[in-house]
Amino acid sequence: MPRAPVALFLIGVLGVVSVASRGEDIPPDADVAPQTLPNTRPLGLDKALQNLDVDQQQRVLRLSVFANGDVPDEYANAENTVGYTVRGIVEGGKLYATQCRKCHGRLGLGNGDVSQALKPSPAMLAYLVGQSFAVDQYLLWSIAEGGKPFGTAMPAFKDRLSRKQIFAIVAYLRADLPDLEDSPAPTRGSGTAGANEPDPETHDID
């Protein structure tokens, strides 16, 4: 998957990080050392990070690892076989409610029931998912591997959820986290044709 030059990528990241830096989850007493970060930072990045607080540094470092292509091919080259279908969104909504909501909140604003006990606070997914760097492969990698390598307590979901389940959560996030609790399950008929099929026009990453 082609990627923008790292320098240009990080300029965009640094421009939005002040809002996105609500962060991922790490309990105040967690014994996780940010120094376990992969040694793959581009030249000059450390200097660029000097004016950011620790929470912001963790976020930018995660993005720099992905931008440099320093993630396993199983994530970098992953194909979203779920797409942004009605069925995928509904399934993703159920998974989000059970796996993500308590930290990230009903609307993805990082204000779930346990968010006050976490520092940095959970990521503002509703904002993050709209950023140019948050391609499906980035979201898959972040959810599957979690935040421990970057000094946060975001759990790794690769042993809890299948790849299709993670992509269903991605579909739900990209649909702006709709309220599905009172919505009927999708059925066959007008308006739902092809609901089980991915749409290559909307989910393929160039």
C-alpha positions as CSV (number, residue, x, y, z in Angstrom):
1,M,0.0,0.0,0.0
2,P,1.6,3.3,-1.0
3,R,2.2,5.8,1.7
4,A,2.9,9.5,1.7
5,P,6.4,10.7,2.6
6,V,6.9,10.5,6.3
7,A,7.7,14.2,6.6
8,L,4.5,15.3,4.9
9,F,2.6,12.7,6.9
10,L,3.9,13.9,10.2
11,I,3.1,17.6,9.3
12,G,-0.5,16.6,9.1
13,V,-0.4,14.6,12.2
14,L,1.2,17.4,14.2
15,G,-1.5,19.7,12.9
16,V,-4.3,17.6,14.5
17,V,-2.6,16.1,17.4
18,S,-3.7,18.8,19.9
19,V,-7.2,17.6,19.4
20,A,-6.5,13.9,19.0
21,S,-4.2,13.8,22.0
22,R,-7.1,12.8,24.4
23,G,-5.1,9.6,23.9
24,E,-5.4,5.9,24.5
25,D,-6.0,4.1,27.7
26,I,-3.5,3.6,30.5
27,P,-4.4,3.4,34.1
28,P,-2.5,5.8,36.4
29,D,-0.8,3.0,38.2
30,A,0.0,0.9,35.1
31,D,3.6,-0.3,35.0
32,V,4.1,0.2,31.3
33,A,7.2,1.9,30.1
34,P,7.0,4.2,27.0
35,Q,10.7,3.4,26.4
36,T,9.6,0.1,24.9
37,L,8.7,1.9,21.7
38,P,10.1,0.4,18.5
39,N,13.4,2.1,17.5
40,T,12.0,3.0,14.0
41,R,11.5,6.8,14.3
42,P,12.5,8.8,11.3
43,L,15.5,11.2,11.6
44,G,14.5,14.5,13.2
45,L,11.3,13.2,14.7
46,D,12.6,13.3,18.3
47,K,13.4,17.0,18.0
48,A,9.9,17.6,16.5
49,L,8.4,15.9,19.5
50,Q,10.1,18.0,22.1
51,N,7.3,20.6,22.3
52,L,4.6,17.9,22.8
53,D,3.5,16.4,26.0
54,V,4.0,12.7,26.7
55,D,0.5,11.7,25.6
56,Q,0.9,13.5,22.3
57,Q,4.4,11.9,21.8
58,Q,2.9,8.4,22.2
59,R,0.3,9.1,19.6
60,V,2.6,10.6,17.0
61,L,5.2,7.8,17.5
62,R,2.5,5.2,16.8
63,L,1.6,7.0,13.6
64,S,5.2,7.4,12.5
65,V,5.7,3.6,12.9
66,F,2.8,3.0,10.5
67,A,3.8,5.7,8.1
68,N,7.3,4.2,7.8
69,G,5.9,0.8,6.9
70,D,7.2,-0.7,10.1
71,V,4.1,-2.9,10.7
72,P,3.7,-6.6,9.8
73,D,2.5,-7.2,6.2
74,E,-0.5,-9.0,7.6
75,Y,-1.8,-5.5,8.6
76,A,-0.2,-3.3,6.0
77,N,-1.6,-5.4,3.1
78,A,-4.8,-6.5,4.7
79,E,-7.9,-6.3,2.6
80,N,-11.2,-5.2,4.2
81,T,-13.5,-8.0,3.1
82,V,-16.4,-6.6,5.2
83,G,-16.7,-3.2,3.6
84,Y,-19.2,-0.6,4.8
85,T,-22.4,-2.6,4.5
86,V,-25.5,-2.4,6.5
87,R,-24.9,-5.9,8.0
88,G,-21.3,-5.0,8.8
89,I,-22.3,-1.8,10.5
90,V,-24.9,-3.5,12.6
91,E,-22.5,-6.3,13.6
92,G,-19.8,-3.7,14.3
93,G,-22.2,-1.7,16.5
94,K,-22.9,-4.8,18.7
95,L,-19.1,-5.4,19.1
96,Y,-18.4,-1.8,19.8
97,A,-21.0,-1.8,22.6
98,T,-19.4,-4.8,24.3
99,Q,-15.8,-4.3,23.6
100,C,-15.2,-0.5,23.2
101,R,-17.9,1.6,24.7
102,K,-16.9,1.4,28.3
103,C,-13.7,3.2,27.5
104,H,-14.4,5.2,24.3
105,G,-17.9,6.2,25.1
106,R,-21.3,5.8,23.3
107,L,-20.3,8.5,20.7
108,G,-16.6,7.7,20.5
109,L,-15.6,10.8,22.4
110,G,-13.3,9.1,24.8
111,N,-15.7,9.5,27.7
112,G,-16.9,6.0,28.6
113,D,-17.8,4.9,32.1
114,V,-14.2,4.0,33.0
115,S,-12.5,6.8,31.1
116,Q,-11.9,9.0,34.2
117,A,-9.7,6.3,35.6
118,L,-7.5,6.2,32.5
119,K,-4.5,8.4,31.7
120,P,-4.1,9.3,28.9
121,S,-7.8,9.2,28.3
122,P,-9.3,6.9,25.6
123,A,-8.9,8.0,22.0
124,M,-11.6,10.2,20.5
125,L,-12.5,7.6,17.9
126,A,-15.2,9.8,16.3
127,Y,-12.5,12.3,15.5
128,L,-9.7,9.9,14.7
129,V,-11.6,7.9,12.2
130,G,-12.0,11.0,9.9
131,Q,-8.3,11.7,9.7
132,S,-6.4,10.9,6.5
133,F,-4.0,8.6,8.2
134,A,-6.7,6.4,9.7
135,V,-7.0,4.0,6.8
136,D,-8.6,0.6,7.4
137,Q,-5.2,-1.0,7.7
138,Y,-4.1,1.4,10.4
139,L,-7.3,0.9,12.4
140,L,-7.0,-2.9,12.0
141,W,-3.4,-2.8,13.3
142,S,-4.2,-0.5,16.2
143,I,-7.1,-2.5,17.4
144,A,-5.5,-5.9,16.9
145,E,-2.2,-5.1,18.5
146,G,-3.3,-2.6,21.1
147,G,-1.1,0.1,22.7
148,K,1.3,-1.7,25.0
149,P,4.3,-1.2,22.7
150,F,3.6,2.5,22.8
151,G,3.3,2.8,26.6
152,T,-0.5,2.7,26.8
153,A,-3.0,0.1,28.2
154,M,-5.1,-0.1,25.1
155,P,-5.7,-3.9,25.1
156,A,-4.8,-6.1,22.1
157,F,-7.9,-7.6,20.5
158,K,-6.2,-10.0,18.1
159,D,-6.9,-12.9,20.4
160,R,-10.5,-11.8,21.2
161,L,-11.8,-10.8,17.8
162,S,-11.4,-12.1,14.3
163,R,-10.2,-9.8,11.5
164,K,-13.7,-9.7,10.1
165,Q,-15.0,-8.6,13.5
166,I,-12.5,-5.8,13.7
167,F,-13.3,-4.6,10.3
168,A,-17.0,-4.6,11.3
169,I,-16.1,-2.3,14.1
170,V,-14.3,-0.1,11.6
171,A,-17.5,0.0,9.5
172,Y,-19.5,1.1,12.5
173,L,-16.9,3.9,13.2
174,R,-17.0,5.1,9.6
175,A,-20.8,5.2,9.8
176,D,-20.5,7.8,12.6
177,L,-21.4,5.4,15.4
178,P,-25.2,5.3,14.8
179,D,-27.6,4.4,17.6
180,L,-28.6,0.9,16.6
181,E,-30.2,-0.2,19.9
182,D,-33.7,0.4,18.6
183,S,-33.0,-0.3,14.9
184,P,-34.3,-3.5,13.2
185,A,-31.8,-6.0,11.9
186,P,-31.2,-5.6,8.2
187,T,-33.4,-7.8,6.0
188,R,-33.5,-8.6,2.3
189,G,-35.4,-6.4,0.1
190,S,-35.3,-2.8,-1.3
191,G,-32.6,-0.7,0.2
192,T,-30.5,-3.7,1.4
193,A,-29.5,-5.4,-1.9
194,G,-25.9,-6.5,-1.7
195,A,-25.7,-5.7,2.0
196,N,-23.4,-8.7,2.6
197,E,-21.0,-7.7,-0.1
198,P,-18.1,-5.2,0.3
199,D,-18.1,-2.1,-1.9
200,P,-14.7,-1.8,-3.7
201,E,-15.6,1.8,-4.6
202,T,-15.6,2.9,-1.0
203,H,-13.3,0.6,1.0
204,D,-10.3,-0.2,-1.2
205,I,-7.1,1.7,-0.2
206,D,-5.1,3.0,-3.2
